[in-house]
Amino acid sequence: MLSFLAGILTAVVVQFFVGFIVEPLKTLKDRIGDVEATLVFHANIYLNAGAVNPDACADTARELRRAASDLLRALMLIYAPWTLALVGLPPRTISMRPPSCSSAFPTR
């Protein structure tokens, strides 16, 4: 009977650990990868902002804002503050400035 209860308790602890720590970290890493992929995909737009039409610039800014908002949503899923240290992120001091095409894509 004692080993049965120990097995049930172990399963509950493991599911708690997976649900509240491992899954949010996995989601966060996926969103970081999405932001990196979006930046690489649109590099020709934000590196040559003056040479690209304004519609492409606005579409790229919208796509980057979407990826960033998904990343912030994934960051808020992390419950314990020490899990931020595991992935090397700063504490929850998030401030965003309003995006604009000229500020998001500076020209040289």
KOLSE-5296 format. One record per residue (C-alpha): x negated, y, z; residue number from 1; chain; residue in one letter. Coordinates in nm, 4 decimals. Example, Ala and Ser with C-alpha at 12.3 -4.5 7.8 and 13.67 -1.06 7.14 Angstrom:
<rs>
     east    north       up  nr kette rest
  -1.2300  -0.4500   0.7800   1     A    A
  -1.3670  -0.1060   0.7140   2     A    S
</rs>
This chain:
<rs>
     east    north       up  nr kette rest
   0.0000   0.0000   0.0000   1     A    M
  -0.2843   0.2382   0.0835   2     A    L
  -0.4611   0.1771  -0.2478   3     A    S
  -0.1325   0.2390  -0.4318   4     A    F
  -0.0919   0.5781  -0.2615   5     A    L
  -0.4564   0.6615  -0.3271   6     A    A
  -0.4048   0.5824  -0.6960   7     A    G
  -0.0964   0.8020  -0.7152   8     A    I
  -0.2768   1.0867  -0.5365   9     A    L
  -0.5744   1.0539  -0.7714  10     A    T
  -0.3478   1.0683  -1.0762  11     A    A
  -0.1750   1.3802  -0.9444  12     A    V
  -0.5065   1.5536  -0.8724  13     A    V
  -0.6444   1.4655  -1.2165  14     A    V
  -0.3307   1.5923  -1.3920  15     A    Q
  -0.3441   1.9127  -1.1889  16     A    F
  -0.7109   1.9619  -1.2822  17     A    F
  -0.6448   1.8954  -1.6504  18     A    V
  -0.3337   2.1116  -1.6652  19     A    G
  -0.4643   2.4156  -1.4801  20     A    F
  -0.8346   2.4161  -1.5624  21     A    I
  -0.9320   2.2039  -1.8620  22     A    V
  -0.6442   2.2905  -2.0969  23     A    E
  -0.6654   2.6706  -2.0469  24     A    P
  -1.0423   2.6573  -2.1013  25     A    L
  -0.9938   2.4526  -2.4182  26     A    K
  -0.7316   2.6995  -2.5415  27     A    T
  -0.9641   2.9906  -2.4626  28     A    L
  -1.2508   2.8313  -2.6545  29     A    K
  -1.0163   2.7703  -2.9501  30     A    D
  -0.9077   3.1353  -2.9504  31     A    R
  -1.2698   3.2528  -2.9331  32     A    I
  -1.3363   3.0363  -3.2374  33     A    G
  -1.0360   3.1909  -3.4140  34     A    D
  -1.1709   3.5418  -3.3504  35     A    V
  -1.5142   3.4403  -3.4797  36     A    E
  -1.3633   3.2829  -3.7908  37     A    A
  -1.1514   3.5927  -3.8555  38     A    T
  -1.4556   3.8184  -3.8204  39     A    L
  -1.6580   3.6070  -4.0621  40     A    V
  -1.3706   3.5804  -4.3102  41     A    F
  -1.3136   3.9572  -4.3201  42     A    H
  -1.6802   4.0633  -4.3019  43     A    A
  -1.6738   4.2036  -4.6553  44     A    N
  -1.3896   4.4390  -4.5536  45     A    I
  -1.5204   4.5821  -4.2263  46     A    Y
  -1.8806   4.6078  -4.3455  47     A    L
  -1.7751   4.7986  -4.6600  48     A    N
  -1.4769   4.9898  -4.5238  49     A    A
  -1.5307   5.2936  -4.7419  50     A    G
  -1.5386   5.0879  -5.0619  51     A    A
  -1.2215   4.8869  -4.9939  52     A    V
  -0.8660   5.0020  -5.0533  53     A    N
  -0.6726   5.1155  -4.7433  54     A    P
  -0.4189   4.8305  -4.7686  55     A    D
  -0.6907   4.5677  -4.7328  56     A    A
  -0.8348   4.7628  -4.4420  57     A    C
  -0.4957   4.7778  -4.2697  58     A    A
  -0.4329   4.4066  -4.3299  59     A    D
  -0.7725   4.3204  -4.1851  60     A    T
  -0.7102   4.5399  -3.8815  61     A    A
  -0.3729   4.3688  -3.8281  62     A    R
  -0.5312   4.0233  -3.8548  63     A    E
  -0.8074   4.1151  -3.6084  64     A    L
  -0.5531   4.2607  -3.3626  65     A    R
  -0.3520   3.9384  -3.3844  66     A    R
  -0.6606   3.7270  -3.3138  67     A    A
  -0.7603   3.9549  -3.0252  68     A    A
  -0.4128   3.9445  -2.8711  69     A    S
  -0.4123   3.5640  -2.8955  70     A    D
  -0.7491   3.5638  -2.7205  71     A    L
  -0.6181   3.7884  -2.4410  72     A    L
  -0.3120   3.5659  -2.3989  73     A    R
  -0.5379   3.2604  -2.3694  74     A    A
  -0.7534   3.4461  -2.1163  75     A    L
  -0.4506   3.5116  -1.8984  76     A    M
  -0.3799   3.1371  -1.8825  77     A    L
  -0.6884   3.0839  -1.6697  78     A    I
  -0.5726   3.0765  -1.3092  79     A    Y
  -0.8893   3.0440  -1.1001  80     A    A
  -1.1400   3.3334  -1.1219  81     A    P
  -1.4402   3.1006  -1.1123  82     A    W
  -1.3300   2.9406  -1.4391  83     A    T
  -1.4148   3.2690  -1.6106  84     A    L
  -1.7735   3.2264  -1.4941  85     A    A
  -1.7851   2.8794  -1.6525  86     A    L
  -1.7262   3.0236  -1.9987  87     A    V
  -1.9429   3.3301  -1.9338  88     A    G
  -1.6701   3.5941  -1.9470  89     A    L
  -1.6457   3.9039  -1.7258  90     A    P
  -1.3685   3.9407  -1.4674  91     A    P
  -1.0180   4.0526  -1.5677  92     A    R
  -1.0767   4.4170  -1.6440  93     A    T
  -0.9168   4.4406  -1.9845  94     A    I
  -0.8653   4.7718  -2.1541  95     A    S
  -0.7804   4.8139  -2.5177  96     A    M
  -0.7856   5.1317  -2.7179  97     A    R
  -0.5335   5.1833  -2.9941  98     A    P
  -0.6737   5.0516  -3.3215  99     A    P
  -0.7141   5.2586  -3.6313 100     A    S
  -0.8762   5.1711  -3.9570 101     A    C
  -1.1415   5.4394  -3.9263 102     A    S
  -1.2391   5.3450  -3.5688 103     A    S
  -1.2178   4.9693  -3.6221 104     A    A
  -1.4294   4.9800  -3.9368 105     A    F
  -1.6960   5.2502  -3.9029 106     A    P
  -1.8886   5.3456  -4.2122 107     A    T
  -2.2598   5.4071  -4.2067 108     A    R
</rs>
